[in-house]
Amino acid sequence: MSNVTHAVNASNDNIKHSAIISFRRAIASDRDFLLNLRKASMEKHLNNAGIYLDDNAHLQRIDEFFADSHLILYKKRPVGLLKLGLFANKIHVRQFQLLPTFQGEVLAAKY
């Protein structure tokens, strides 16, 4: 196979796999996932800091700036949260959470 043909095929492969990681705005029906995500990814750290929250307290934090919440999708399945504050001259990362099974992993490394 020529280098040009190989480059075209590689480019086409990248197009097919370009959406392996995507984002979508969170909606109300995502609250259960976000609660499970928050507890799975943060509860241990909060408890180590002496902070013990019930589900209602977690939900209050989830609802804070909810309109800024975006789900991180891997192969169209939710694996995390990116909560961004968008301002005229900056972007503020309010929260970034991944399910523990995806922490420390390189998502889509082979693509």
N, C-alpha and C positions, 0 to 999 in steps of 0.2 A: 504494500500500500504506500502510495506517495505521501510525503510530508503534508502536502496541501490537503489531500483527501483525509488524512488522519486528523488534521486541524479542524476541518469542517465537521467530521463525525464527532470529535470532542466537543465542538461548539454546540452541536445539536443535542448531545447528551447533557450538557450544562443547562440548556433551555428546558429540557424535560424535567430536570431535577431542581430547577431554580426556586420552586415554591416549597421545598421540603421543610423550610422554616418560614412561618408567616405570622402575621399579627392580625387581630381583629379587636374592635372595641368591645369591652365587656357589656353585657346586658344583665338585667335583673335575674334571669334564670341561671346565670353563672355564679350566683352567690354561694351555692352549696360547694361548687368546686373551689371557689376562692377561700371559703372557710377551711376546707380540708387542706388546701395548699398552705395557707397561713399557719395552721397548726402543725403540719408536717415539716415545714421549713423553718419555723421560728420558735415554736413552743419550747424546745430544749434550750435555746439561747436565752429566751425570756426567763425561764425557770432558773437557769444558772445565774441570772442577774437578780434573782429574788422577786421576779414579776410573775404573778399567777393570774391569768385571765380566764374568765368563763366565756362561753360562746357568744353571749351578748356583747361583751367587751371587744372580742375579736371582730364581730359584725360591725360595731361602731367604727372601728379602724378601716374595715373594708369599705364602708359607706362614705368615709371621709374622702373627698375628691374623687368619688366614684366615676364621674364623667371623664376623668383623666386615665382610667384603667384600660389596659389593653392586654388581652390574653396572648401569650406566646404559644404558638401551635407548632408541633413537630409532626409531620405527616398528617396534618389536619386534626390532630388530637391535642387538647390543652395540656401543657407541661409547665406553664409558669405565668407570671404577671410582670408587666412593665407599666408602672404608673408614672406618667410624665406630666409635668406642669409646663405648658407652652406660654412663653412671654415674648414681648416684642423683640427683645435683644438677647434672649437666652432660653435654654431648655433646662428644666430642673428635674432630675430623676428623683421622684418621691419614694418609689419602692421598686425593687427588682427581686423577684423570688422565682426559684425553680424547684420543682419536686426533687426530693433528695436523690432519687434514682438517676436524675439528670445532672446533678451537681458534680463538677469535676470531669465531666464528659465533654468530648468535642463532638457536638452535633453535626452530622452530615460531613464528617471529615473526609470521607472518600469521594465526595463530589466537589 
